[in-house]
Amino acid sequence: MKVGILGSGDVGLKLGEGFLALGDTVKIGTRNVSKENVISWIAKYGQKATAGSFEESASFGDVVIIATLWSWTPRFFAFYVKNVQTCIL
């Protein structure tokens, strides 16, 4: 399964680890793919772990998990309604 996780903080990365352990492919959505913790996370988990923008991660996932600060959450829903609508939230 492809999982898009919106948020590259501790919660988002920990959820990603859990899905990777189950054999899923995970794309972390972040405002900055060059963040040290994101780069380290990708290096640790290999090809099944990637990162991109929030929009890329939302479009990627069969399942999308929102692990953002509340301030970004309404923006995601506006994007989802306009562009995605094909994944499980």
DAJO-V706836 format. One line per field, one symbol per residue. ss: DSSP state (a for helix, b for strand, c for the rest). psi: psi as a letter, one per 20 degrees, with the letter a starting at -180 (. if undefined). burial: # if it has 24 or more other ideal C-beta (glycine too) atoms within 12 Angstrom, else .. A space follows every 10 residues. Layout:
ss=???
psi=???
burial=???
//
This chain:
ss=cbbbbbccca aaaaaaaaaa acccbbbbbc cccccaaaaa aaaaaaaabb bbcaaaaaaa ccbbbbccca aaaaaaaaaa aaaccccbc
psi=qpppoopkag gghggggghh hijrpppppq inijpghggg gghhibhior qarggghhhg phpppolrqh hhghhghggg hhhejjrp.
burial=.########. .##.##..## ...####### #......#.. ##..#...## ########## #.######.. .#...#..## ...#..#..
//
